[in-house]
Amino acid sequence: MFGKTFYHGLIRKYVILFGTLFNNIYINRKASSSTDAGYTQTIKVPLSYGPKEKFLARAAVDPSLNRPIATVLPRMSFEFTNIVYAPERKLSTIQKLVKVDPADPQKLKYQYNPVPYDFNFGLSIMVKNAEDGTRILEQIMPYFTPEWTSTVNLIPDMDLKFDIPVTIQAVNYSDTYEGDFETRRAVIWDLDFLLKGYLFGPIKSSKVINLANIQMYVSKSTPVTNVTAAEERVKITPGLTANGTATSNASASIARSLIEADDDFGFITEFEGIDNEWWYRRFFRCITYGFWKKKTNYNKSKRTRSGFWIYTRKFNACYRTW
């Protein structure tokens, strides 16, 4: 429909970013006897992508379902739930993000500003007792105040790095049982998060503009609509010396075809086709003629300013003959 196939893997990166925040959590269990000191067991809490239902999480660890659920917990699971457009973060749609093409320094790769979207995630903490759940929860919540920001290289080809905040929205608690009342319980904490991300369009390329040629058509005697030849031409080109110093001197600059888009160059401005001496002489002639007419035609008795009117009329007529 839109004419170009592209894929940046951004949603996949957001899912990986969210999961990476919680993939290195441990809990320490104390000794059961009051006489023992220290911790007797350190457990890394496994993390998997999927819904929180304990049957699916249990099947992923033990497909035969022979082990009791106490050997499966604690564990965590997360899932990506939905996407919502974020109009409050909208950027100008005509602004471009550019980078010099490494394969061709005379070209620029560019993308238009990204479109903001909010990505909702859910994290479930499933434990067999309440204390294990609080041990995990207290390792997560202090880092969200209420957001945690990570810098992500979203588009490596363009070297676009964005700060992606992840905000905690809500924390819910539930105490469930599997089977009858003799079966050990499963305590579940549900945490809702909001990731503020962006989606980018395709990468395009264009040549670098290294010459601005401005031509002005001003007639001396004929209407502007009948003019075919330019009276003045202004050329602007990049200026760079052989040792890499910016310059505005055309004679000291290397050829513009050798200047790359990311060089620190200056600007060379050249004027062609205008006679500055003639222009100033013509201008002051009109001014003098206008003031002379003003002096000889001023009527002191009537206190009128007919001379000023004549000056204005004659000056405008003289101006139109440039």
C-alpha positions in Angstrom: 0.0 0.0 0.0 2.7 2.5 1.0 5.2 1.4 -1.6 8.3 0.3 0.5 9.1 -2.7 2.7 11.1 -2.0 5.8 11.5 -3.4 9.3 13.6 -2.0 12.2 12.7 -4.6 14.8 11.7 -1.9 17.3 8.8 -3.7 19.0 11.2 -6.7 19.5 13.8 -4.3 21.0 11.2 -3.0 23.5 10.2 -6.5 24.6 13.9 -7.3 25.1 14.5 -4.1 26.9 11.7 -4.7 29.3 12.7 -8.3 30.0 16.3 -7.4 30.6 15.3 -5.2 33.5 14.2 -8.2 35.5 16.4 -11.1 34.3 19.0 -11.0 37.1 17.0 -11.1 40.4 18.0 -13.4 43.2 16.5 -14.2 46.6 18.2 -15.4 49.7 16.4 -17.8 52.1 17.4 -17.9 55.7 18.0 -21.1 57.6 14.9 -22.7 59.1 16.5 -23.2 62.5 16.9 -20.1 64.7 20.4 -21.3 65.8 21.7 -21.2 62.2 23.3 -18.0 61.1 23.3 -16.4 57.7 21.6 -17.6 54.5 21.4 -21.3 53.5 20.1 -20.9 50.0 20.4 -18.4 47.1 17.9 -18.8 44.3 17.9 -17.0 40.9 14.3 -16.2 40.0 13.7 -17.5 36.4 12.1 -15.2 34.0 10.1 -16.2 30.9 7.9 -14.5 28.4 4.2 -15.6 28.5 1.0 -15.2 30.4 0.9 -15.5 34.2 -1.2 -18.6 34.3 0.6 -21.1 36.6 -0.3 -24.1 34.5 1.5 -22.7 31.4 4.5 -21.6 33.5 4.6 -25.0 35.2 4.3 -26.9 31.9 7.2 -25.0 30.4 9.5 -26.2 33.3 8.0 -29.7 33.8 5.9 -30.9 30.7 5.0 -34.1 32.5 3.5 -32.2 35.4 4.8 -34.7 37.9 6.6 -32.3 40.2 4.7 -30.4 42.8 4.3 -26.7 42.2 6.6 -25.9 45.2 9.6 -27.0 43.1 8.5 -24.6 40.2 8.1 -21.4 42.3 9.4 -18.8 42.6 9.4 -17.6 39.0 8.5 -14.5 37.0 6.8 -14.0 33.7 6.0 -11.0 31.6 4.0 -10.2 28.5 3.4 -7.4 26.0 -0.3 -6.4 26.2 -1.1 -3.5 23.8 0.0 -0.4 22.0 -1.6 3.1 22.3 -0.8 6.2 20.3 0.7 9.0 22.4 -0.4 12.4 20.9 1.1 14.4 23.7 4.6 13.4 22.6 4.1 14.0 18.9 7.0 15.7 17.0 7.0 17.7 13.8 6.4 15.3 11.0 8.4 17.3 8.4 11.7 17.4 10.4 14.4 15.0 9.3 17.0 13.1 11.2 20.1 12.8 8.9 23.4 11.0 8.8 26.2 10.9 6.2 26.1 7.7 4.2 29.3 5.8 5.0 29.3 4.2 1.6 29.0 7.5 -0.2 30.1 10.7 1.6 28.3 12.8 -1.0 24.9 11.4 0.1 22.8 11.7 3.2 20.6 9.1 4.8 17.6 10.5 6.5 14.4 9.6 8.4 11.5 11.7 9.4 10.7 12.2 13.0 9.4 9.0 14.7 5.8 8.5 15.8 5.3 8.1 19.6 3.5 5.1 21.0 2.9 3.8 24.5 3.7 0.1 25.0 2.0 -1.7 27.9 3.6 -4.6 29.7 2.6 -6.8 32.5 5.0 -8.5 35.0 3.9 -11.4 37.2 5.8 -12.6 40.2 4.7 -16.1 41.4 6.0 -17.5 44.7 5.0 -20.2 47.1 5.1 -18.0 50.2 4.6 -14.3 50.9 8.1 -13.5 52.0 9.7 -14.7 48.7 7.3 -12.3 46.9 8.3 -9.3 49.1 12.0 -10.1 48.6 11.5 -9.9 44.9 9.2 -6.9 45.0 11.6 -4.8 47.1 14.4 -5.4 44.5 12.2 -3.9 41.8 10.1 -1.1 43.1 12.8 1.3 44.5 14.3 1.8 41.0 11.0 3.1 39.6 10.4 6.7 40.8 8.0 6.2 39.1 10.0 5.6 35.9 13.3 4.0 34.9 15.0 5.4 31.8 17.3 3.3 29.5 19.2 4.6 26.5 18.6 2.4 23.5 20.2 2.5 20.0 16.9 2.2 18.2 18.2 2.6 14.6 21.9 1.4 14.4 22.2 2.4 10.7 21.3 6.0 11.7 23.0 5.9 15.1 19.8 7.1 16.7 19.9 6.7 20.4 16.8 7.5 22.5 16.0 7.6 26.2 13.2 5.2 26.7 11.4 5.6 30.1 9.5 2.6 31.7 6.9 3.7 34.2 5.3 1.6 36.8 1.5 2.0 36.7 0.1 -0.4 39.3 0.9 -3.2 41.7 -1.8 -5.9 42.5 -1.7 -8.9 44.8 -3.5 -12.2 44.7 -3.3 -15.4 46.7 -4.4 -18.4 44.7 -4.5 -22.2 45.1 -4.1 -25.0 42.7 -6.4 -27.9 43.2 -7.9 -28.6 46.7 -7.1 -26.9 49.9 -4.4 -29.4 50.7 -2.3 -28.2 47.8 0.3 -25.6 48.5 -0.7 -22.1 47.5 0.8 -19.7 44.9 1.1 -16.0 45.8 1.0 -13.8 42.7 2.1 -10.1 42.3 1.0 -8.4 39.1 2.9 -5.2 38.1 1.7 -3.0 35.2 4.3 -1.0 33.3 4.1 1.6 30.5 7.0 1.9 28.1 7.2 5.2 26.1 8.6 4.3 22.8 8.7 5.4 19.1 8.2 3.8 15.7 10.2 5.0 12.7 9.5 5.0 9.0 11.8 3.9 6.3 15.4 5.1 5.8 15.8 7.2 2.6 18.8 8.8 1.0 19.5 12.0 -1.0 22.5 13.8 -2.5 24.1 16.7 -0.6 23.4 20.2 -2.0 26.9 21.8 -2.4 25.9 24.7 -4.7 23.2 27.4 -4.2 22.8 29.5 -7.3 20.5 32.5 -7.0 19.6 34.6 -10.0 17.8 37.9 -9.8 16.0 39.4 -12.8 15.7 43.2 -12.4 15.1 45.3 -15.5 16.5 48.8 -16.1 14.0 49.9 -18.7 11.4 47.2 -19.4 8.8 45.6 -17.1 9.9 42.7 -15.1 7.6 40.3 -16.9 9.5 40.9 -20.1 13.0 40.2 -18.7 14.8 37.0 -19.8 18.4 37.7 -18.7 19.5 37.7 -15.1 20.9 41.0 -13.8 22.7 39.5 -10.8 23.8 36.0 -9.8 24.8 34.9 -6.3 26.6 31.6 -5.8 27.1 30.0 -2.4 29.4 27.0 -2.1 31.2 25.2 0.8 34.7 26.3 1.5 37.5 24.1 3.0 41.2 24.4 2.8 43.5 21.4 2.0 44.4 21.1 5.8 40.7 20.9 6.8 40.1 24.5 7.9 36.9 26.3 7.1 37.3 29.2 4.7 35.2 31.8 2.8 38.0 32.4 0.2 37.3 30.7 -3.1 40.9 30.7 -4.2 42.0 29.0 -1.0 39.4 26.3 -1.0 39.6 22.8 -2.5 37.0 21.7 -5.1 33.5 21.4 -3.7 33.3 17.8 -5.0 36.1 16.9 -2.5 34.2 18.3 0.5 32.2 15.7 2.4 28.9 16.3 4.1 30.3 16.0 7.6 33.3 18.3 7.1 33.5 21.5 9.1 33.4 23.8 6.1 32.8 27.5 5.7 30.7 29.3 3.0 31.9 31.1 -0.1 29.6 33.8 -1.4 30.3 35.1 -4.9 28.4 37.9 -6.7 28.3 38.1 -10.5 26.8 40.6 -13.0 26.2 43.7 -10.8 28.0 47.1 -11.2 28.1 48.4 -7.6 29.7 51.8 -8.7 27.0 52.3 -11.3 24.3 51.4 -8.8 25.4 53.9 -6.2 25.9 56.7 -8.8 22.4 56.2 -10.2 20.9 56.1 -6.7 22.5 59.4 -5.5 21.5 61.1 -8.8 17.9 60.3 -8.1 18.2 61.6 -4.5 19.9 64.9 -5.7 17.3 65.5 -8.4 14.5 64.9 -5.9 15.8 67.4 -3.3 16.4 70.0 -6.0 12.8 69.8 -7.1 11.7 70.0 -3.5 13.6 73.2 -2.9 12.5 75.1 -6.1 8.8 74.2 -5.8 8.2 74.7 -2.1 5.5 77.3 -1.6 6.2 79.2 1.7 3.2 81.5 1.6 0.7 78.6 1.5 2.8 76.4 3.6 2.2 73.5 1.3 4.6 70.7 0.6 4.1 70.4 -3.2 7.9 70.2 -3.5 7.9 67.0 -1.4 5.2 65.6 -3.6 7.3 66.4 -6.7 10.3 64.9 -5.1 8.5 61.7 -4.4 7.0 61.5 -7.8 10.3 62.2 -9.6 12.3 59.9 -7.3 9.9 57.0 -8.0 10.1 57.7 -11.7 13.9 57.7 -11.5 13.8 54.5 -9.4 11.8 52.7 -12.1 14.5 53.4 -14.7 17.3 51.4 -12.8 
